Amino acid sequence: MSDIKQLTEKIKKFRDERDWMQFHNHKDMAISLAIEAAELLEHFQWKTLEETNKHAEDFKDEISEELADIAMYLFELSDNLGIDLSKAIEDKLTKNNRKYPIQKAKGKHTKYNQL
C-alpha cells in the first residue's frame, strides 16, 4: 500500500469518526483546498526573496501545517473522486517528460509550446 493510500485511510478515519463526510462534497473540498493554498501564500505575500527565505526558516512549523492541510484535502478529494493520486502523478510526470524534454527545457522556465 502506498504512503498516499495509507495517509488517505488515516484522514478518512479521522473524518468518519466525526461524521464529517456530510460536509466533504467535491465542491467544498475543492474550495477548502484553495483556501488552504491561499493561507500558505500569505506566508510569502509582499516579501522579497530574501525576506521569504528568512520567513520560511522562522515559520517552518506553521508552513508545515499549511502544507499538511493542503495535502490532506488533496488526498481526501482524490479518494472521494475515485482518483488514484499516485497513478495520476505518475501519468502527469510521463506527460510532462514528453512536453518538456530535457534537451529543450533544461534551465528554462518557458512554457512547453514555446520551447
FENSULZI-V957623 format. One record per residue. N is the residue number from 1. SS is DSSP state (h for helix, s for strand, l for the rest). D_LAST is the distance of its C-alpha to the last C-alpha in Angstrom with 2 decimals. Layout:
n=N ss=SS d_last=D_LAST
n=N ss=SS d_last=D_LAST
This chain:
n=1 ss=l d_last=38.29
n=2 ss=l d_last=35.01
n=3 ss=h d_last=35.13
n=4 ss=h d_last=33.47
n=5 ss=h d_last=36.20
n=6 ss=h d_last=38.95
n=7 ss=h d_last=37.84
n=8 ss=h d_last=37.53
n=9 ss=h d_last=41.10
n=10 ss=h d_last=42.34
n=11 ss=h d_last=40.69
n=12 ss=h d_last=42.29
n=13 ss=h d_last=45.63
n=14 ss=h d_last=45.56
n=15 ss=h d_last=44.72
n=16 ss=h d_last=47.31
n=17 ss=h d_last=50.06
n=18 ss=l d_last=49.76
n=19 ss=l d_last=49.51
n=20 ss=l d_last=46.24
n=21 ss=h d_last=44.53
n=22 ss=h d_last=46.11
n=23 ss=h d_last=43.81
n=24 ss=l d_last=40.62
n=25 ss=l d_last=39.44
n=26 ss=h d_last=35.73
n=27 ss=h d_last=35.57
n=28 ss=h d_last=37.34
n=29 ss=h d_last=35.43
n=30 ss=h d_last=32.07
n=31 ss=h d_last=33.61
n=32 ss=h d_last=34.95
n=33 ss=h d_last=31.61
n=34 ss=h d_last=30.09
n=35 ss=h d_last=33.17
n=36 ss=h d_last=32.96
n=37 ss=h d_last=29.28
n=38 ss=h d_last=30.47
n=39 ss=h d_last=33.28
n=40 ss=h d_last=30.85
n=41 ss=h d_last=28.93
n=42 ss=h d_last=32.30
n=43 ss=l d_last=32.51
n=44 ss=l d_last=29.63
n=45 ss=l d_last=30.08
n=46 ss=l d_last=30.94
n=47 ss=l d_last=30.71
n=48 ss=l d_last=29.06
n=49 ss=h d_last=27.01
n=50 ss=h d_last=30.23
n=51 ss=h d_last=32.30
n=52 ss=h d_last=29.92
n=53 ss=h d_last=30.19
n=54 ss=h d_last=33.97
n=55 ss=h d_last=34.29
n=56 ss=h d_last=32.41
n=57 ss=h d_last=34.97
n=58 ss=h d_last=37.92
n=59 ss=l d_last=37.16
n=60 ss=h d_last=35.71
n=61 ss=h d_last=38.31
n=62 ss=h d_last=37.67
n=63 ss=h d_last=33.88
n=64 ss=h d_last=34.58
n=65 ss=h d_last=36.73
n=66 ss=h d_last=34.10
n=67 ss=h d_last=31.58
n=68 ss=h d_last=34.38
n=69 ss=h d_last=35.12
n=70 ss=h d_last=31.52
n=71 ss=h d_last=31.50
n=72 ss=h d_last=34.92
n=73 ss=h d_last=34.07
n=74 ss=h d_last=30.83
n=75 ss=h d_last=32.77
n=76 ss=h d_last=35.62
n=77 ss=h d_last=33.63
n=78 ss=h d_last=31.72
n=79 ss=h d_last=35.12
n=80 ss=h d_last=36.72
n=81 ss=l d_last=34.09
n=82 ss=l d_last=34.56
n=83 ss=l d_last=31.03
n=84 ss=l d_last=30.85
n=85 ss=h d_last=28.57
n=86 ss=h d_last=28.19
n=87 ss=h d_last=27.08
n=88 ss=h d_last=24.75
n=89 ss=h d_last=23.03
n=90 ss=h d_last=22.91
n=91 ss=h d_last=21.51
n=92 ss=h d_last=18.78
n=93 ss=h d_last=17.84
n=94 ss=h d_last=17.75
n=95 ss=h d_last=15.52
n=96 ss=h d_last=13.09
n=97 ss=h d_last=13.23
n=98 ss=h d_last=12.10
n=99 ss=h d_last=9.26
n=100 ss=l d_last=8.13
n=101 ss=l d_last=9.39
n=102 ss=h d_last=10.90
n=103 ss=h d_last=10.08
n=104 ss=h d_last=6.29
n=105 ss=h d_last=6.91
n=106 ss=l d_last=10.38
n=107 ss=l d_last=11.65
n=108 ss=l d_last=8.80
n=109 ss=l d_last=9.40
n=110 ss=l d_last=6.28
n=111 ss=l d_last=6.66
n=112 ss=h d_last=5.43
n=113 ss=h d_last=5.80
n=114 ss=h d_last=3.82
n=115 ss=l d_last=0.00
